[in-house]
Amino acid sequence: KMADKKAQATKVTFNNGKYIYTAKCQSCHGKKAQKLAYNRSRALNSLTLKEIETSIRGYLMDEYDRGLAILMKPYAVSLSDEDVEDVYQYIQTLKW
């Protein structure tokens, strides 16, 4: 039973991360999170969870800007901490 619950939780995390990434991130960051959005951002597939969290929260709090804060803040506002982690986990599957 515990393995089934863990598998279900993993599937929910993957589906949420995939949905958010595809809907909100892919157009600028690429299908495999490899693009440097507007030639200013770093490739998301090369970042750690901590780096992504720091960037998203920084956009939210007006403390981080690589010239893209005006574009990123609306996305940051819409993402919970769990969403950010789910997107990160989904990005990890794109490396294969």
DRENDREN-835567 format. One record per residue (C-alpha): residue in three letters; x, z, y; residue number from 1. Coordinates in Angstrom, 3 decimals, m for minus. Example, Ala and Ser with C-alpha at 12.3 -4.5 7.8 and 13.67 -1.06 7.14 Angstrom:
<pts>
> ALA/12.300/7.800/m4.500/1
> SER/13.670/7.140/m1.060/2
</pts>
This chain:
<pts>
> LYS/0.000/0.000/0.000/1
> MET/2.758/0.887/2.461/2
> ALA/4.486/m2.460/1.828/3
> ASP/1.183/m4.254/2.516/4
> LYS/0.758/m2.406/5.814/5
> LYS/4.330/m3.234/6.833/6
> ALA/3.834/m6.901/5.920/7
> GLN/0.593/m7.000/7.928/8
> ALA/2.271/m5.355/10.929/9
> THR/5.126/m7.864/10.724/10
> LYS/2.640/m10.742/10.629/11
> VAL/0.752/m9.400/13.665/12
> THR/4.038/m8.984/15.581/13
> PHE/5.127/m12.513/14.651/14
> ASN/1.764/m14.063/15.586/15
> ASN/1.596/m12.200/18.905/16
> GLY/5.190/m13.127/19.765/17
> LYS/4.628/m16.756/18.787/18
> TYR/1.401/m16.980/20.808/19
> ILE/2.953/m15.486/23.935/20
> TYR/6.173/m17.501/23.654/21
> THR/4.344/m20.777/23.060/22
> ALA/1.806/m20.180/25.830/23
> LYS/4.024/m18.622/28.496/24
> CYS/7.709/m19.226/27.808/25
> GLN/8.307/m22.413/25.845/26
> SER/7.672/m24.888/28.663/27
> CYS/10.685/m23.591/30.611/28
> HIS/12.826/m21.976/27.904/29
> GLY/12.483/m24.653/25.190/30
> LYS/11.099/m24.812/21.659/31
> LYS/13.966/m22.745/20.286/32
> ALA/14.494/m20.547/23.383/33
> GLN/17.710/m22.478/23.981/34
> LYS/17.130/m23.954/27.441/35
> LEU/18.556/m22.618/30.676/36
> ALA/15.351/m22.629/32.693/37
> TYR/15.948/m24.415/36.000/38
> ASN/19.672/m24.273/35.141/39
> ARG/19.658/m20.654/36.297/40
> SER/18.456/m18.499/33.435/41
> ARG/20.368/m17.639/30.320/42
> ALA/19.228/m19.010/26.968/43
> LEU/16.756/m16.463/25.614/44
> ASN/17.995/m17.010/22.062/45
> SER/21.391/m15.611/23.092/46
> LEU/20.080/m12.383/24.623/47
> THR/19.614/m8.960/23.086/48
> LEU/16.283/m7.157/23.210/49
> LYS/17.747/m4.812/25.837/50
> GLU/18.803/m7.748/28.040/51
> ILE/15.350/m9.318/27.826/52
> GLU/13.630/m5.995/28.533/53
> THR/15.926/m5.363/31.508/54
> SER/15.216/m8.827/32.919/55
> ILE/11.437/m8.645/32.484/56
> ARG/11.195/m5.124/33.914/57
> GLY/13.549/m6.109/36.722/58
> TYR/11.305/m9.019/37.677/59
> LEU/8.345/m6.649/37.576/60
> MET/10.026/m4.066/39.823/61
> ASP/11.644/m6.616/42.192/62
> GLU/15.093/m5.464/41.054/63
> TYR/16.258/m8.622/39.267/64
> ASP/16.503/m12.176/40.515/65
> ARG/18.518/m15.177/39.425/66
> GLY/16.538/m17.238/41.898/67
> LEU/13.535/m17.234/39.586/68
> ALA/11.776/m13.959/40.381/69
> ILE/8.983/m15.730/42.233/70
> LEU/8.244/m17.697/39.050/71
> MET/8.824/m14.880/36.567/72
> LYS/7.027/m11.953/38.191/73
> PRO/3.499/m13.139/37.219/74
> TYR/4.637/m13.366/33.594/75
> ALA/6.351/m9.979/33.737/76
> VAL/3.178/m8.381/35.080/77
> SER/1.181/m9.703/32.129/78
> LEU/3.548/m8.455/29.394/79
> SER/3.461/m5.015/27.802/80
> ASP/6.609/m3.481/26.317/81
> GLU/5.194/m4.338/22.885/82
> ASP/4.636/m7.966/23.951/83
> VAL/8.249/m8.256/25.113/84
> GLU/9.506/m6.904/21.801/85
> ASP/7.163/m9.213/19.859/86
> VAL/8.461/m12.226/21.793/87
> TYR/12.028/m11.123/21.126/88
> GLN/11.307/m10.792/17.404/89
> TYR/9.700/m14.241/17.383/90
> ILE/12.711/m15.757/19.183/91
> GLN/14.939/m14.350/16.430/92
> THR/13.060/m16.520/13.899/93
> LEU/13.801/m19.642/15.959/94
> LYS/17.529/m19.340/15.320/95
> TRP/17.173/m20.507/11.702/96
</pts>
